[in-house]
Amino acid sequence: MLPPFIIEQIRQREEQKKRSEEQPRLELPLDDMPPMRPRVEPDAEIDVPRGVVIFEL
């Protein structure tokens, strides 16, 4: 015979599994690859918002 705490753990795991199966799930279709950024020439000006960092010594 198993000790009571082992039996209780098994019971809790079974209840948790049952609860997780009862919850509705929605799986979203995800792309395999993230969208690619357009290739930019090294000398081309890029209109990208940039932050400013100020170091005060």
PDB file of N, CA, C and O in Angstrom:
ATOM      1  N   MET A   1       0.847  -1.183   0.000  1.00  0.00           N
ATOM      2  CA  MET A   1       0.000   0.000   0.000  1.00  0.00           C
ATOM      3  C   MET A   1       0.892   1.246   0.000  1.00  0.00           C
ATOM      4  O   MET A   1       1.937   1.283   0.649  1.00  0.00           O
ATOM      5  N   LEU A   2       0.451   2.258  -0.742  1.00  0.00           N
ATOM      6  CA  LEU A   2       1.207   3.504  -0.837  1.00  0.00           C
ATOM      7  C   LEU A   2       0.919   4.387   0.377  1.00  0.00           C
ATOM      8  O   LEU A   2      -0.165   4.337   0.958  1.00  0.00           O
ATOM      9  N   PRO A   3       1.912   5.194   0.743  1.00  0.00           N
ATOM     10  CA  PRO A   3       1.677   6.141   1.844  1.00  0.00           C
ATOM     11  C   PRO A   3       0.602   7.165   1.444  1.00  0.00           C
ATOM     12  O   PRO A   3       0.440   7.462   0.261  1.00  0.00           O
ATOM     13  N   PRO A   4      -0.123   7.696   2.417  1.00  0.00           N
ATOM     14  CA  PRO A   4      -1.223   8.633   2.123  1.00  0.00           C
ATOM     15  C   PRO A   4      -0.794   9.881   1.342  1.00  0.00           C
ATOM     16  O   PRO A   4      -1.552  10.360   0.498  1.00  0.00           O
ATOM     17  N   PHE A   5       0.399  10.414   1.603  1.00  0.00           N
ATOM     18  CA  PHE A   5       0.796  11.631   0.887  1.00  0.00           C
ATOM     19  C   PHE A   5       1.035  11.341  -0.595  1.00  0.00           C
ATOM     20  O   PHE A   5       0.803  12.218  -1.428  1.00  0.00           O
ATOM     21  N   ILE A   6       1.491  10.144  -0.945  1.00  0.00           N
ATOM     22  CA  ILE A   6       1.674   9.773  -2.348  1.00  0.00           C
ATOM     23  C   ILE A   6       0.306   9.663  -3.035  1.00  0.00           C
ATOM     24  O   ILE A   6       0.126  10.139  -4.156  1.00  0.00           O
ATOM     25  N   ILE A   7      -0.639   9.040  -2.359  1.00  0.00           N
ATOM     26  CA  ILE A   7      -1.987   8.911  -2.902  1.00  0.00           C
ATOM     27  C   ILE A   7      -2.603  10.291  -3.118  1.00  0.00           C
ATOM     28  O   ILE A   7      -3.279  10.518  -4.122  1.00  0.00           O
ATOM     29  N   GLU A   8      -2.374  11.207  -2.187  1.00  0.00           N
ATOM     30  CA  GLU A   8      -2.900  12.572  -2.304  1.00  0.00           C
ATOM     31  C   GLU A   8      -2.262  13.297  -3.490  1.00  0.00           C
ATOM     32  O   GLU A   8      -2.957  14.001  -4.223  1.00  0.00           O
ATOM     33  N   GLN A   9      -0.965  13.138  -3.690  1.00  0.00           N
ATOM     34  CA  GLN A   9      -0.288  13.774  -4.827  1.00  0.00           C
ATOM     35  C   GLN A   9      -0.825  13.242  -6.153  1.00  0.00           C
ATOM     36  O   GLN A   9      -1.037  14.007  -7.093  1.00  0.00           O
ATOM     37  N   ILE A  10      -1.042  11.939  -6.226  1.00  0.00           N
ATOM     38  CA  ILE A  10      -1.581  11.351  -7.446  1.00  0.00           C
ATOM     39  C   ILE A  10      -2.976  11.905  -7.718  1.00  0.00           C
ATOM     40  O   ILE A  10      -3.298  12.241  -8.858  1.00  0.00           O
ATOM     41  N   ARG A  11      -3.797  12.002  -6.689  1.00  0.00           N
ATOM     42  CA  ARG A  11      -5.149  12.530  -6.832  1.00  0.00           C
ATOM     43  C   ARG A  11      -5.116  13.988  -7.311  1.00  0.00           C
ATOM     44  O   ARG A  11      -5.884  14.373  -8.192  1.00  0.00           O
ATOM     45  N   GLN A  12      -4.225  14.793  -6.726  1.00  0.00           N
ATOM     46  CA  GLN A  12      -4.122  16.199  -7.120  1.00  0.00           C
ATOM     47  C   GLN A  12      -3.681  16.330  -8.582  1.00  0.00           C
ATOM     48  O   GLN A  12      -4.192  17.181  -9.310  1.00  0.00           O
ATOM     49  N   ARG A  13      -2.740  15.494  -9.009  1.00  0.00           N
ATOM     50  CA  ARG A  13      -2.281  15.547 -10.397  1.00  0.00           C
ATOM     51  C   ARG A  13      -3.399  15.169 -11.358  1.00  0.00           C
ATOM     52  O   ARG A  13      -3.547  15.783 -12.415  1.00  0.00           O
ATOM     53  N   GLU A  14      -4.180  14.167 -10.998  1.00  0.00           N
ATOM     54  CA  GLU A  14      -5.294  13.766 -11.846  1.00  0.00           C
ATOM     55  C   GLU A  14      -6.335  14.879 -11.938  1.00  0.00           C
ATOM     56  O   GLU A  14      -6.879  15.122 -13.015  1.00  0.00           O
ATOM     57  N   GLU A  15      -6.620  15.554 -10.831  1.00  0.00           N
ATOM     58  CA  GLU A  15      -7.573  16.661 -10.849  1.00  0.00           C
ATOM     59  C   GLU A  15      -7.051  17.818 -11.686  1.00  0.00           C
ATOM     60  O   GLU A  15      -7.806  18.436 -12.435  1.00  0.00           O
ATOM     61  N   GLN A  16      -5.765  18.112 -11.562  1.00  0.00           N
ATOM     62  CA  GLN A  16      -5.171  19.200 -12.329  1.00  0.00           C
ATOM     63  C   GLN A  16      -5.227  18.882 -13.824  1.00  0.00           C
ATOM     64  O   GLN A  16      -5.518  19.759 -14.637  1.00  0.00           O
ATOM     65  N   LYS A  17      -4.953  17.646 -14.180  1.00  0.00           N
ATOM     66  CA  LYS A  17      -5.014  17.241 -15.584  1.00  0.00           C
ATOM     67  C   LYS A  17      -6.443  17.363 -16.102  1.00  0.00           C
ATOM     68  O   LYS A  17      -6.659  17.812 -17.228  1.00  0.00           O
ATOM     69  N   LYS A  18      -7.408  16.971 -15.295  1.00  0.00           N
ATOM     70  CA  LYS A  18      -8.809  17.048 -15.690  1.00  0.00           C
ATOM     71  C   LYS A  18      -9.230  18.511 -15.895  1.00  0.00           C
ATOM     72  O   LYS A  18      -9.939  18.828 -16.850  1.00  0.00           O
ATOM     73  N   ARG A  19      -8.786  19.400 -14.987  1.00  0.00           N
ATOM     74  CA  ARG A  19      -9.112  20.830 -15.112  1.00  0.00           C
ATOM     75  C   ARG A  19      -8.505  21.433 -16.371  1.00  0.00           C
ATOM     76  O   ARG A  19      -9.148  22.237 -17.046  1.00  0.00           O
ATOM     77  N   SER A  20      -7.267  21.051 -16.692  1.00  0.00           N
ATOM     78  CA  SER A  20      -6.610  21.613 -17.874  1.00  0.00           C
ATOM     79  C   SER A  20      -7.285  21.129 -19.155  1.00  0.00           C
ATOM     80  O   SER A  20      -7.302  21.846 -20.156  1.00  0.00           O
ATOM     81  N   GLU A  21      -7.839  19.919 -19.129  1.00  0.00           N
ATOM     82  CA  GLU A  21      -8.537  19.416 -20.305  1.00  0.00           C
ATOM     83  C   GLU A  21      -9.888  20.099 -20.478  1.00  0.00           C
ATOM     84  O   GLU A  21     -10.380  20.212 -21.601  1.00  0.00           O
ATOM     85  N   GLU A  22     -10.497  20.556 -19.386  1.00  0.00           N
ATOM     86  CA  GLU A  22     -11.800  21.204 -19.450  1.00  0.00           C
ATOM     87  C   GLU A  22     -11.717  22.621 -19.997  1.00  0.00           C
ATOM     88  O   GLU A  22     -12.693  23.116 -20.560  1.00  0.00           O
ATOM     89  N   GLN A  23     -10.587  23.279 -19.847  1.00  0.00           N
ATOM     90  CA  GLN A  23     -10.450  24.659 -20.283  1.00  0.00           C
ATOM     91  C   GLN A  23     -10.403  24.720 -21.803  1.00  0.00           C
ATOM     92  O   GLN A  23      -9.681  23.945 -22.430  1.00  0.00           O
ATOM     93  N   PRO A  24     -11.172  25.642 -22.407  1.00  0.00           N
ATOM     94  CA  PRO A  24     -11.131  25.761 -23.865  1.00  0.00           C
ATOM     95  C   PRO A  24      -9.784  26.309 -24.330  1.00  0.00           C
ATOM     96  O   PRO A  24      -9.159  27.124 -23.652  1.00  0.00           O
ATOM     97  N   ARG A  25      -9.359  25.851 -25.484  1.00  0.00           N
ATOM     98  CA  ARG A  25      -8.085  26.299 -26.045  1.00  0.00           C
ATOM     99  C   ARG A  25      -8.309  26.807 -27.452  1.00  0.00           C
ATOM    100  O   ARG A  25      -9.170  26.311 -28.179  1.00  0.00           O
ATOM    101  N   LEU A  26      -7.540  27.783 -27.818  1.00  0.00           N
ATOM    102  CA  LEU A  26      -7.562  28.317 -29.160  1.00  0.00           C
ATOM    103  C   LEU A  26      -6.120  28.380 -29.638  1.00  0.00           C
ATOM    104  O   LEU A  26      -5.293  29.086 -29.061  1.00  0.00           O
ATOM    105  N   GLU A  27      -5.829  27.636 -30.699  1.00  0.00           N
ATOM    106  CA  GLU A  27      -4.483  27.649 -31.242  1.00  0.00           C
ATOM    107  C   GLU A  27      -4.443  28.606 -32.417  1.00  0.00           C
ATOM    108  O   GLU A  27      -5.248  28.508 -33.344  1.00  0.00           O
ATOM    109  N   LEU A  28      -3.506  29.524 -32.367  1.00  0.00           N
ATOM    110  CA  LEU A  28      -3.382  30.529 -33.418  1.00  0.00           C
ATOM    111  C   LEU A  28      -2.443  30.030 -34.504  1.00  0.00           C
ATOM    112  O   LEU A  28      -1.401  29.449 -34.198  1.00  0.00           O
ATOM    113  N   PRO A  29      -2.787  30.244 -35.752  1.00  0.00           N
ATOM    114  CA  PRO A  29      -1.855  29.849 -36.822  1.00  0.00           C
ATOM    115  C   PRO A  29      -0.687  30.829 -36.853  1.00  0.00           C
ATOM    116  O   PRO A  29      -0.880  32.031 -37.035  1.00  0.00           O
ATOM    117  N   LEU A  30       0.492  30.323 -36.680  1.00  0.00           N
ATOM    118  CA  LEU A  30       1.686  31.165 -36.676  1.00  0.00           C
ATOM    119  C   LEU A  30       2.521  30.859 -37.909  1.00  0.00           C
ATOM    120  O   LEU A  30       2.629  29.708 -38.332  1.00  0.00           O
ATOM    121  N   ASP A  31       3.105  31.897 -38.475  1.00  0.00           N
ATOM    122  CA  ASP A  31       3.984  31.706 -39.622  1.00  0.00           C
ATOM    123  C   ASP A  31       5.250  30.989 -39.172  1.00  0.00           C
ATOM    124  O   ASP A  31       5.697  31.137 -38.035  1.00  0.00           O
ATOM    125  N   ASP A  32       5.817  30.210 -40.088  1.00  0.00           N
ATOM    126  CA  ASP A  32       7.051  29.506 -39.771  1.00  0.00           C
ATOM    127  C   ASP A  32       8.227  30.470 -39.646  1.00  0.00           C
ATOM    128  O   ASP A  32       9.100  30.296 -38.796  1.00  0.00           O
ATOM    129  N   MET A  33       8.237  31.490 -40.506  1.00  0.00           N
ATOM    130  CA  MET A  33       9.337  32.448 -40.490  1.00  0.00           C
ATOM    131  C   MET A  33       8.789  33.837 -40.202  1.00  0.00           C
ATOM    132  O   MET A  33       7.712  34.183 -40.689  1.00  0.00           O
ATOM    133  N   PRO A  34       9.497  34.635 -39.429  1.00  0.00           N
ATOM    134  CA  PRO A  34       9.050  36.013 -39.193  1.00  0.00           C
ATOM    135  C   PRO A  34       9.170  36.819 -40.492  1.00  0.00           C
ATOM    136  O   PRO A  34       9.957  36.456 -41.366  1.00  0.00           O
ATOM    137  N   PRO A  35       8.404  37.900 -40.631  1.00  0.00           N
ATOM    138  CA  PRO A  35       8.502  38.703 -41.852  1.00  0.00           C
ATOM    139  C   PRO A  35       9.898  39.310 -41.981  1.00  0.00           C
ATOM    140  O   PRO A  35      10.490  39.767 -41.003  1.00  0.00           O
ATOM    141  N   MET A  36      10.402  39.302 -43.200  1.00  0.00           N
ATOM    142  CA  MET A  36      11.749  39.828 -43.440  1.00  0.00           C
ATOM    143  C   MET A  36      11.703  41.342 -43.586  1.00  0.00           C
ATOM    144  O   MET A  36      10.761  41.901 -44.149  1.00  0.00           O
ATOM    145  N   ARG A  37      12.726  41.986 -43.074  1.00  0.00           N
ATOM    146  CA  ARG A  37      12.842  43.436 -43.248  1.00  0.00           C
ATOM    147  C   ARG A  37      13.398  43.705 -44.636  1.00  0.00           C
ATOM    148  O   ARG A  37      14.203  42.922 -45.141  1.00  0.00           O
ATOM    149  N   PRO A  38      12.986  44.793 -45.256  1.00  0.00           N
ATOM    150  CA  PRO A  38      13.519  45.097 -46.590  1.00  0.00           C
ATOM    151  C   PRO A  38      15.014  45.391 -46.524  1.00  0.00           C
ATOM    152  O   PRO A  38      15.493  46.018 -45.580  1.00  0.00           O
ATOM    153  N   ARG A  39      15.727  44.940 -47.516  1.00  0.00           N
ATOM    154  CA  ARG A  39      17.173  45.156 -47.579  1.00  0.00           C
ATOM    155  C   ARG A  39      17.443  46.612 -47.956  1.00  0.00           C
ATOM    156  O   ARG A  39      16.800  47.154 -48.855  1.00  0.00           O
ATOM    157  N   VAL A  40      18.391  47.240 -47.270  1.00  0.00           N
ATOM    158  CA  VAL A  40      18.689  48.658 -47.472  1.00  0.00           C
ATOM    159  C   VAL A  40      20.158  48.797 -47.844  1.00  0.00           C
ATOM    160  O   VAL A  40      21.023  48.127 -47.279  1.00  0.00           O
ATOM    161  N   GLU A  41      20.422  49.669 -48.794  1.00  0.00           N
ATOM    162  CA  GLU A  41      21.809  49.954 -49.178  1.00  0.00           C
ATOM    163  C   GLU A  41      22.551  50.567 -47.996  1.00  0.00           C
ATOM    164  O   GLU A  41      21.947  51.307 -47.219  1.00  0.00           O
ATOM    165  N   PRO A  42      23.840  50.283 -47.838  1.00  0.00           N
ATOM    166  CA  PRO A  42      24.585  50.835 -46.686  1.00  0.00           C
ATOM    167  C   PRO A  42      24.649  52.358 -46.662  1.00  0.00           C
ATOM    168  O   PRO A  42      24.675  52.952 -45.584  1.00  0.00           O
ATOM    169  N   ASP A  43      24.674  53.002 -47.826  1.00  0.00           N
ATOM    170  CA  ASP A  43      24.786  54.457 -47.870  1.00  0.00           C
ATOM    171  C   ASP A  43      23.421  55.148 -47.888  1.00  0.00           C
ATOM    172  O   ASP A  43      23.359  56.373 -47.787  1.00  0.00           O
ATOM    173  N   ALA A  44      22.355  54.410 -48.009  1.00  0.00           N
ATOM    174  CA  ALA A  44      21.025  55.014 -48.092  1.00  0.00           C
ATOM    175  C   ALA A  44      20.615  55.570 -46.736  1.00  0.00           C
ATOM    176  O   ALA A  44      20.941  55.018 -45.685  1.00  0.00           O
ATOM    177  N   GLU A  45      19.889  56.680 -46.797  1.00  0.00           N
ATOM    178  CA  GLU A  45      19.392  57.266 -45.554  1.00  0.00           C
ATOM    179  C   GLU A  45      18.177  56.465 -45.086  1.00  0.00           C
ATOM    180  O   GLU A  45      17.290  56.144 -45.877  1.00  0.00           O
ATOM    181  N   ILE A  46      18.153  56.153 -43.815  1.00  0.00           N
ATOM    182  CA  ILE A  46      17.063  55.374 -43.262  1.00  0.00           C
ATOM    183  C   ILE A  46      16.226  56.285 -42.371  1.00  0.00           C
ATOM    184  O   ILE A  46      16.755  56.974 -41.499  1.00  0.00           O
ATOM    185  N   ASP A  47      14.936  56.280 -42.597  1.00  0.00           N
ATOM    186  CA  ASP A  47      14.036  57.100 -41.790  1.00  0.00           C
ATOM    187  C   ASP A  47      13.487  56.235 -40.646  1.00  0.00           C
ATOM    188  O   ASP A  47      12.327  55.821 -40.648  1.00  0.00           O
ATOM    189  N   VAL A  48      14.352  55.986 -39.691  1.00  0.00           N
ATOM    190  CA  VAL A  48      13.983  55.154 -38.548  1.00  0.00           C
ATOM    191  C   VAL A  48      14.047  56.024 -37.299  1.00  0.00           C
ATOM    192  O   VAL A  48      15.040  56.719 -37.079  1.00  0.00           O
ATOM    193  N   PRO A  49      13.012  55.994 -36.489  1.00  0.00           N
ATOM    194  CA  PRO A  49      13.077  56.790 -35.261  1.00  0.00           C
ATOM    195  C   PRO A  49      14.198  56.266 -34.354  1.00  0.00           C
ATOM    196  O   PRO A  49      14.280  55.070 -34.074  1.00  0.00           O
ATOM    197  N   ARG A  50      15.030  57.156 -33.917  1.00  0.00           N
ATOM    198  CA  ARG A  50      16.157  56.772 -33.077  1.00  0.00           C
ATOM    199  C   ARG A  50      16.075  57.504 -31.751  1.00  0.00           C
ATOM    200  O   ARG A  50      15.602  58.637 -31.668  1.00  0.00           O
ATOM    201  N   GLY A  51      16.544  56.833 -30.728  1.00  0.00           N
ATOM    202  CA  GLY A  51      16.533  57.427 -29.411  1.00  0.00           C
ATOM    203  C   GLY A  51      17.802  58.213 -29.144  1.00  0.00           C
ATOM    204  O   GLY A  51      18.784  58.078 -29.874  1.00  0.00           O
ATOM    205  N   VAL A  52      17.790  59.022 -28.116  1.00  0.00           N
ATOM    206  CA  VAL A  52      18.949  59.815 -27.718  1.00  0.00           C
ATOM    207  C   VAL A  52      19.334  59.398 -26.310  1.00  0.00           C
ATOM    208  O   VAL A  52      18.486  59.315 -25.421  1.00  0.00           O
ATOM    209  N   VAL A  53      20.622  59.137 -26.113  1.00  0.00           N
ATOM    210  CA  VAL A  53      21.119  58.786 -24.801  1.00  0.00           C
ATOM    211  C   VAL A  53      22.107  59.848 -24.365  1.00  0.00           C
ATOM    212  O   VAL A  53      23.035  60.180 -25.102  1.00  0.00           O
ATOM    213  N   ILE A  54      21.912  60.377 -23.182  1.00  0.00           N
ATOM    214  CA  ILE A  54      22.806  61.410 -22.661  1.00  0.00           C
ATOM    215  C   ILE A  54      23.528  60.835 -21.443  1.00  0.00           C
ATOM    216  O   ILE A  54      22.904  60.412 -20.470  1.00  0.00           O
ATOM    217  N   PHE A  55      24.855  60.832 -21.524  1.00  0.00           N
ATOM    218  CA  PHE A  55      25.682  60.384 -20.407  1.00  0.00           C
ATOM    219  C   PHE A  55      26.235  61.619 -19.708  1.00  0.00           C
ATOM    220  O   PHE A  55      26.911  62.441 -20.327  1.00  0.00           O
ATOM    221  N   GLU A  56      25.953  61.741 -18.452  1.00  0.00           N
ATOM    222  CA  GLU A  56      26.427  62.873 -17.703  1.00  0.00           C
ATOM    223  C   GLU A  56      27.554  62.398 -16.787  1.00  0.00           C
ATOM    224  O   GLU A  56      27.357  61.527 -15.941  1.00  0.00           O
ATOM    225  N   LEU A  57      28.726  62.978 -16.969  1.00  0.00           N
ATOM    226  CA  LEU A  57      29.879  62.577 -16.150  1.00  0.00           C
ATOM    227  C   LEU A  57      30.103  63.497 -14.984  1.00  0.00           C
ATOM    228  O   LEU A  57      31.033  63.291 -14.204  1.00  0.00           O
TER     229      LEU A  57
END
